[in-house]
Amino acid sequence: MVEGDSKEMQVLHPYIIVDRKISKGSPIIVGTRTRVLDITIEYEYLGSTPDEIVDAHPHLTLPQVFS
């Protein structure tokens, strides 16, 4: 992670960002308020496929989910 001049932390990944003002600083998918943790839970623990995750969250794209 790289800390910028503002209160925003940037993760060196095109689809993920950390902003202390959103979700208490939990990593989120850029342009959404969707936490990476929530996508991870759906994939790892609930057994959802990336396509199923996109179907459940139509505001996300497959590249964002694969991130």
Buried (B, 14 or more C-beta within 10 A) or exposed (E): EEEEEEEBBBBEEEBBBBBEEBBEEBBBBBEBEBBBEBBEEBBEEEEBEBEBBBEEBEEBEEEBBEB
